[in-house]
Amino acid sequence: MSAGIGFVIFASRNGAMLVVAHAAGYSLVEMLGNEGAIAVGDAVSGDWHVVGDEPIHCRGSQYDAFFQGIWSSRDPPMSMARVVVGG
């Protein structure tokens, strides 16, 4: 894993979908359990280049997640997160 640090800039109302800003761009991350454990403003780490199941780390804890890709703009992943869960 090539982990990088990012910051959560959007979380859906139920905390299931996150948009993370990081050095490579913006990623849409779906939490697989523990929804709401990570919130806007939290520093997180993960392998942003993976598409699929991959852990995300926050405050010394590891959470199951599904990474859905990288975008150069925050708008596409934020729109997708809102559509998926009504965020």
C-alpha positions as CSV (number, residue, x, y, z in Angstrom):
1,M,0.0,0.0,0.0
2,S,1.2,3.5,-0.9
3,A,-0.7,5.4,1.8
4,G,-1.1,9.2,1.6
5,I,-2.7,11.7,3.9
6,G,-6.0,13.4,3.0
7,F,-8.7,15.5,4.6
8,V,-12.4,14.8,4.5
9,I,-14.2,17.7,2.8
10,F,-17.6,16.1,2.6
11,A,-19.5,13.4,4.4
12,S,-23.0,12.3,3.6
13,R,-25.7,12.7,6.3
14,N,-25.3,9.1,7.3
15,G,-21.5,9.2,7.1
16,A,-21.5,6.3,4.5
17,M,-19.9,8.4,1.7
18,L,-16.9,10.6,2.1
19,V,-15.0,12.9,-0.3
20,V,-11.4,13.2,0.6
21,A,-8.9,15.9,-0.7
22,H,-5.3,14.7,-1.1
23,A,-2.2,15.3,-3.1
24,A,-3.4,13.2,-6.1
25,G,-6.8,15.0,-6.2
26,Y,-10.2,14.0,-4.8
27,S,-11.5,10.6,-3.9
28,L,-15.0,9.2,-3.2
29,V,-14.8,6.7,-0.4
30,E,-17.7,4.5,0.7
31,M,-17.6,3.3,4.3
32,L,-18.3,-0.4,4.7
33,G,-19.6,-0.3,8.3
34,N,-18.8,2.2,11.0
35,E,-20.7,4.9,9.1
36,G,-20.2,8.2,10.9
37,A,-16.9,7.3,12.5
38,I,-15.1,9.7,10.2
39,A,-16.3,13.3,9.8
40,V,-15.6,16.5,7.8
41,G,-12.2,17.9,8.7
42,D,-10.7,14.6,9.8
43,A,-7.2,13.7,8.6
44,V,-7.3,10.2,7.0
45,S,-4.9,8.0,5.1
46,G,-5.3,5.5,2.4
47,D,-4.1,4.3,-0.9
48,W,-5.9,6.8,-3.1
49,H,-4.8,5.0,-6.3
50,V,-6.7,1.8,-5.5
51,V,-10.2,1.3,-6.9
52,G,-12.0,-1.3,-4.7
53,D,-11.9,-2.6,-1.2
54,E,-9.1,-0.9,0.8
55,P,-8.8,0.2,4.5
56,I,-9.0,3.9,5.4
57,H,-7.2,5.0,8.6
58,C,-8.3,7.8,10.9
59,R,-7.1,8.7,14.5
60,G,-5.2,5.4,14.9
61,S,-8.1,3.2,13.8
62,Q,-8.6,1.2,10.6
63,Y,-12.0,1.1,8.8
64,D,-13.2,-1.0,5.9
65,A,-14.0,1.1,2.8
66,F,-14.5,1.0,-0.9
67,F,-12.4,3.5,-2.9
68,Q,-14.2,4.6,-6.0
69,G,-11.5,6.6,-7.9
70,I,-9.7,9.9,-8.2
71,W,-10.9,13.1,-9.8
72,S,-9.0,16.3,-10.4
73,S,-12.1,18.3,-9.3
74,R,-14.1,17.9,-6.1
75,D,-17.4,18.3,-7.9
76,P,-17.8,14.9,-9.6
77,P,-17.3,12.8,-6.4
78,M,-19.4,15.2,-4.3
79,S,-22.3,14.9,-6.8
80,M,-21.9,11.2,-6.8
81,A,-22.0,11.0,-3.0
82,R,-25.1,13.1,-2.8
83,V,-26.9,11.0,-5.5
84,V,-26.0,7.7,-3.8
85,V,-27.2,8.5,-0.3
86,G,-29.1,11.8,-0.7
87,G,-26.3,13.5,1.1
